[in-house]
């Protein structure tokens, strides 16, 4: 199970209808539903891997140290197997920044996963497209942002809890 960080596990800061990543530990708020949802996904047999773009590091508006502190906090509250981070911006044209599937591919190599048995849960078009490029099923959490939605996703839901219910109802086993 590939989970985006901001908008899935962590409440983003919404500015003019667009989500931005929290830039401080004070802004970093884990959604109340996230621990139970992660426990349910774990019970379904999934490994839980966070894949997150954090371009504010490349832009100089947050330090890598702050991002690491956020991930330490996230890992202390949720039962996660790994967190993969891309700190590049679009101009870097790296293979890890979503919508490129690099982080997903790296995680499957590290954990011996089958991408066709994996699901990507995200709140932005980049998440769904990364999942599609990798051959995963995709679930889009529609948070009502003022930006384009994904062109396609296997499911569109309103929360992580709804995503878990959809995954469970579809009978997917852990990848």
N, C-alpha and C positions, 0 to 999 in steps of 0.2 A: 504494500500500500504506500503510494507516494503521496505525501501531503504537502501542500504549499504552506508556508508559515503565516504570512500576513493575510488576513481575510478568511483563513480556515481555522488555524489554531490560536492566532493572536489578533486582537482587534486592531485594524489599521487606523491611522489618522486620516479622516476624510476631509479634503480641502476642495471646495468648489465641485463637489460631487465625485472627485477622483481620490482613490486610496493612495496613501503614501505610507511607507514603513515608519514605525516609531523610531525616533532618533535618540532616545534616552531611556534608561531603565524606568524612569518615572512615567513615561508614556507607554511602556511595555505591559500590556494587559492580556493575559491568557483568557480566552472565552470560557465562561463557567461550564459550558457543555463539553469542552475538549477532553478533560480526563476520563469521563464516562464513555465518550465516543471512542477514544483510543483503547480503553479496556475492552469494549465490545468488538472492535476490529481485531484486537489481539486474540480474543476468544474465538473469532472466526478463523483463526490460523494465519493471520497476516503478520509479516514483519512490518514495522512502521518506520518509514524513512521520510524525513523532511527534505524537500528540495526547494531552495529559496534563492531568488535573485535579490541581491543587496547592493544595487549600483550606487547607493549613497556613499559607500566606501571609496569608489573610484572618483566620485564627484567631490569628495572632501567634506561632506556635510555630516558624516559620522565616522568614527574610527573603527578599525577592525577590532580593537580591544573592547569597545562597547558592544559590538555585534557578538563577540565571543561571550561576553558576560550575559547577554540576552539568551544565548543558546545554552549556557550553563544553567540559567534559571529555568528555561523551558525543559531541559533534560531532567532537572530535579523534580519537576511537577508532573511530567508525562513519561510513560514507559515507552521510550523511543529506542530504536536500534541504531540510528545514525542521523546526522544532520549534514547535508551537503549544501555548500554555499557557493554562489558565484558572486564575486565582488566587482565584476566588470560592468561596463556600460555598453550600450549598443555600438558605439564607435569602435570598440575593441574587437568586434566580430569574432568572439570566442565560441568554442563549441559547447561551453557549459551554460551560457545564459539562455534561459527559456525565451523563445520557443524552441531553441535547439535542444535536442534530447541528451546532451552530454552527461549531465548529472545522473539521469536515469540509467544510462548505459553503464556508467562507472559503478553505480550501486549494484546493478545486476551482476557485473563482473566480481565485485567485492563479496557479494552474498550468494552467488550462484542461483540467481532468480531467473525465471522464465517471463520475459516481458509480456507475452500474450496472456499470462495469468495475472498480470498486475493491473491495478487501477490507480489513476491519477485523480486526486481531488483538489480542485483549485477554484479561485474566485475571479480569475482573469483569463482573457483569451490566450495569453502566452502559456498558461498551464495546460489547457486543453490541447493546444497545438503541439506542445512538447510530447504529451501523451500519445497523440495520434501519430506523430512522426516515429515514435518508439514502438508502436504497435500495441499500446495499452488501451484498456477501456478508460473512459473519462467521465467524470462527474463535475459539473459546473455548479458552484454555489453562487446563485444570483443575489448579490447584496444591493442591487439597485444603483450601481455606480453610473455616472454620466460618461460612459465610454462604450466602445463597441463590445458586444458580447462575442463569445466564440462563434465561429461559423457553424460548428457542429460539436455536439457532445453527446455521449450515450444517455446522459440524464441531466436534467436541470432541476435543482432543488433550492430551498431557501436557507438551509443550515447544514452544519456538519452532522447533526443528529439525523436529519432527513437523508443525507447521503449514506449514512450507515444503514438505515432501514432499507434503502434501495439496494445496496450491495447485498444485504442479507436476503432480501426477497428474490433477488436474481440468482441466489444460490452459488455465488462465486466462493471458491475456497481460496485460502491463502496462497500467494505466489511464492 
